[in-house]
């Protein structure tokens, strides 16, 4: 017996006409039918709940000031790639050398993405297959480090990424990690001390890059030492990749870096994905990276995200210079405004930052954890962050703020003064976050469209429905 069932739930419809039942009686038939209606209704409610929460999230961020230094907005055209048929397909290997059929157009897009990446970053080698920044880091580790090898790097409290820690990718690869000495006043490496460490340890790899990346690393000053000890020089540029694309911060390959690993969704306003770039590598070293990416740490490499990355690379050819310059101007303006309002910002004598990020010491105002929560209650989104003097990542004394998404929605230096005043009202003056929240929402109404991309002026936070 076939029991047709139709369940209507607001804008979502489910229809099932293929349930087969062989009940012993008419009463059983009614019981089974009601039971399935109840089940499908519950499933419909679950789907509706998820959709509603995602839509609420979009609306909330439209009304928030976004300052997470590791987030950004994709362009409308890049987002379009995420809902293409690429999302449903699979590819392993390199273009023209796949293990699956059906990749004619995938190969063309990936080849174009690789070409664009090499051109934009003046690199000789590019691999756009890593599915995240950490996966890109893992690929570099698998390609060039064996368990027990020594790698020099920054410490977590100095602003390093967790993948360089014992409990992160470095630990998973079982390498021996040695930290550079750090100049807390400058928020940068102690050059003389770093040279001594490099000469003493003679690491297989000298690794650089931070999550609180305020100033360029002094790589030029270390280049002679790199040559002397014959180590591989690797920089994780995840946080500053978009700035580098626009000619800001520094030029890694000119400074002696051979390998750049990165995510592609921080200052670089692309999808959640990863990338590896290289120069002055042998053909064997390039093949090691490719093999480490696949089959080492990925299988299929999220083709829809790869296509979105390709679009973003094309956009950054056009817009990166202006976008990166404005992001750096905004972060310095925000630092200056907060400093003038009595909120301690690190490195005032150095202009606070040369990147998109600034670091605040809010230990006098309750610490990073408390202040980050109060700011979120007022619709200002940032994160607690360790400072060099901290020992706890759970209750650190700092906040990290980033300007890149505020820049993407059109804010300029004068707007940073308004943002600083709103932050100070919550952090320093301890005004009721609910009251400040209303002022944040009113301010943000003028900044809800996206800039520095193709199709500028499109809604930045709109939820796009595919089904009614």
JOMO-V484075 format. One record per residue. SS is DSSP state (2 for helix, 1 for strand, 0 for the rest). PHI is phi in whole degrees, 0 to 359 (NA if undefined). BURIAL is + if it has 24 or more other C-alpha atoms within 12 Angstrom, else -. Layout:
SS|PHI|BURIAL / SS|PHI|BURIAL
This chain:
0|NA|- / 1|258|- / 0|248|- / 0|286|- / 1|227|+ / 1|233|- / 1|237|+ / 1|253|- / 1|223|- / 0|50|- / 0|267|- / 1|247|+ / 1|240|- / 1|234|- / 1|230|- / 1|226|- / 0|235|- / 0|240|- / 0|286|- / 1|254|- / 0|226|- / 0|229|- / 0|291|- / 0|284|- / 0|208|- / 2|298|- / 2|297|- / 2|298|- / 2|302|- / 2|296|- / 2|297|- / 2|296|+ / 2|299|+ / 2|295|- / 2|296|- / 2|289|+ / 2|302|+ / 2|297|- / 2|296|- / 2|292|+ / 2|299|+ / 2|296|- / 2|296|- / 2|296|+ / 2|298|- / 2|297|- / 2|296|- / 2|296|- / 2|302|- / 2|298|- / 2|298|- / 2|298|- / 2|293|- / 2|293|- / 2|295|- / 2|296|- / 2|300|- / 2|303|- / 2|295|- / 2|298|+ / 2|292|+ / 2|299|+ / 0|259|+ / 0|254|+ / 1|263|+ / 1|271|+ / 0|229|+ / 0|293|+ / 0|288|+ / 0|248|+ / 0|233|+ / 0|197|+ / 0|250|+ / 0|282|+ / 0|285|+ / 2|303|+ / 2|291|+ / 2|294|+ / 2|299|+ / 2|302|+ / 2|295|+ / 2|290|+ / 0|251|- / 0|279|- / 2|294|- / 2|304|+ / 2|295|- / 2|257|- / 0|248|+ / 0|223|+ / 0|215|+ / 0|231|+ / 1|97|+ / 1|250|+ / 0|307|+ / 0|83|- / 1|225|- / 1|276|- / 0|263|- / 0|232|- / 0|277|- / 0|89|- / 0|246|+ / 2|304|- / 2|276|- / 2|301|+ / 2|299|+ / 2|293|- / 2|292|+ / 2|294|+ / 2|297|+ / 2|295|+ / 2|300|+ / 2|296|+ / 2|298|+ / 2|296|+ / 2|297|+ / 2|296|+ / 2|291|- / 2|296|+ / 0|255|+ / 0|54|+ / 0|252|+ / 0|270|+ / 1|222|+ / 1|210|+ / 1|230|+ / 0|259|+ / 0|269|+ / 0|305|+ / 0|269|+ / 0|195|+ / 2|294|+ / 2|294|+ / 2|295|+ / 2|298|+ / 2|298|+ / 2|298|+ / 2|296|+ / 2|297|+ / 2|298|+ / 2|295|+ / 2|286|+ / 2|234|+ / 0|240|+ / 0|250|- / 0|308|- / 0|95|- / 0|293|+ / 1|265|+ / 1|234|+ / 1|268|+ / 1|200|+ / 0|275|+ / 0|270|+ / 2|302|+ / 2|292|+ / 2|274|+ / 0|111|+ / 0|290|+ / 0|279|+ / 2|296|+ / 2|294|+ / 2|271|+ / 0|268|+ / 0|297|- / 0|272|- / 0|251|- / 2|298|+ / 2|298|+ / 2|293|+ / 2|297|+ / 0|273|+ / 0|61|- / 0|274|+ / 1|267|+ / 1|257|+ / 1|238|+ / 1|272|+ / 0|284|+ / 0|290|+ / 1|231|+ / 1|267|- / 0|297|- / 0|296|- / 0|263|+ / 0|51|+ / 1|205|+ / 1|293|+ / 0|280|+ / 2|299|+ / 2|299|- / 2|294|- / 2|294|+ / 2|300|+ / 2|297|- / 2|298|+ / 2|299|+ / 2|289|+ / 2|288|- / 2|275|+ / 0|46|+ / 0|293|+ / 0|291|+ / 1|227|+ / 1|256|+ / 1|251|+ / 1|225|+ / 0|123|+ / 0|224|+ / 0|266|+ / 0|248|+ / 0|258|+ / 0|275|+ / 0|225|+ / 0|298|+ / 0|291|+ / 0|280|+ / 2|289|+ / 2|300|- / 2|291|- / 2|258|+ / 2|301|+ / 2|298|- / 2|291|+ / 2|303|+ / 2|295|- / 2|295|- / 2|266|- / 0|57|- / 0|254|+ / 1|280|+ / 1|252|+ / 1|231|+ / 1|234|+ / 1|273|+ / 0|256|+ / 0|308|+ / 0|283|+ / 0|241|+ / 2|300|+ / 2|293|+ / 2|290|+ / 2|298|+ / 2|301|+ / 0|264|+ / 0|83|+ / 0|260|+ / 0|71|+ / 0|198|+ / 0|245|+ / 2|306|+ / 2|290|+ / 2|286|- / 2|269|+ / 0|106|+ / 0|286|+ / 0|257|+ / 1|229|+ / 1|245|+ / 1|250|+ / 1|193|+ / 1|276|+ / 0|229|+ / 0|222|+ / 0|255|+ / 0|294|+ / 0|279|+ / 0|273|+ / 0|252|+ / 0|280|+ / 0|292|+ / 0|200|+ / 1|218|+ / 1|197|+ / 1|234|+ / 1|240|+ / 1|205|+ / 0|208|+ / 0|55|- / 0|254|+ / 0|284|- / 2|300|- / 2|296|- / 2|293|- / 2|297|+ / 2|294|+ / 2|298|- / 2|296|+ / 2|300|+ / 2|291|+ / 2|292|+ / 2|293|+ / 2|221|+ / 2|267|+ / 2|295|+ / 2|234|+ / 0|222|+ / 0|249|+ / 0|289|+ / 0|248|+ / 0|56|+ / 2|297|+ / 2|295|+ / 2|290|+ / 2|299|+ / 2|293|+ / 2|296|+ / 2|298|+ / 2|300|+ / 2|300|+ / 2|296|+ / 2|300|+ / 2|296|+ / 2|293|+ / 2|291|+ / 2|303|+ / 2|268|- / 2|250|+ / 2|299|+ / 2|300|+ / 2|292|+ / 2|298|+ / 2|295|+ / 2|298|+ / 2|290|+ / 2|299|+ / 2|291|+ / 2|299|+ / 2|295|+ / 2|294|+ / 2|294|+ / 2|295|+ / 2|294|+ / 2|299|+ / 2|298|+ / 2|295|+ / 2|295|+ / 2|301|+ / 2|293|- / 0|273|- / 0|88|+ / 0|263|+ / 0|297|+ / 1|243|+ / 0|295|+ / 0|62|+ / 2|297|+ / 2|290|- / 2|254|- / 0|82|+ / 0|77|+ / 0|189|+ / 0|238|+ / 0|238|+ / 0|276|+ / 1|250|+ / 1|228|+ / 1|238|+ / 1|252|+ / 1|258|+ / 0|251|+ / 2|300|+ / 2|283|- / 2|245|+ / 0|113|+ / 0|92|+ / 2|296|+ / 2|297|+ / 2|294|+ / 2|293|+ / 2|298|+ / 2|291|- / 2|297|+ / 2|294|+ / 2|298|+ / 2|298|+ / 0|260|+ / 0|67|+ / 1|242|+ / 1|255|+ / 0|214|+ / 1|224|+ / 1|296|+ / 1|206|+ / 0|293|+ / 0|252|+ / 0|306|+ / 0|275|- / 0|279|+ / 0|242|- / 0|240|- / 0|280|+ / 0|280|- / 0|233|+ / 0|278|+ / 0|263|+ / 1|245|+ / 1|235|+ / 1|246|+ / 1|239|+ / 1|235|+ / 0|262|+ / 2|295|+ / 2|286|+ / 2|299|+ / 2|293|+ / 2|297|+ / 0|260|+ / 0|100|+ / 0|286|+ / 0|237|+ / 2|302|+ / 2|296|- / 2|289|+ / 2|295|+ / 2|294|+ / 2|294|+ / 2|299|+ / 2|299|+ / 2|297|+ / 2|295|+ / 2|297|+ / 2|297|+ / 2|299|+ / 2|275|+ / 2|284|+ / 0|267|+ / 0|277|- / 0|58|- / 0|292|- / 0|299|- / 2|304|+ / 2|296|- / 2|290|- / 2|296|+ / 2|305|+ / 2|295|- / 2|289|+ / 2|298|+ / 2|299|+ / 2|295|- / 2|295|+ / 2|290|+ / 0|302|+ / 0|273|- / 0|224|+ / 0|231|+ / 1|241|+ / 0|263|+ / 0|238|+ / 0|58|+ / 0|198|+ / 0|295|+ / 0|61|- / 0|303|- / 0|93|- / 0|288|+ / 1|302|+ / 0|279|+ / 0|237|+ / 0|293|+ / 0|272|- / 0|259|- / 0|275|- / 0|266|- / 0|230|- / 0|280|-
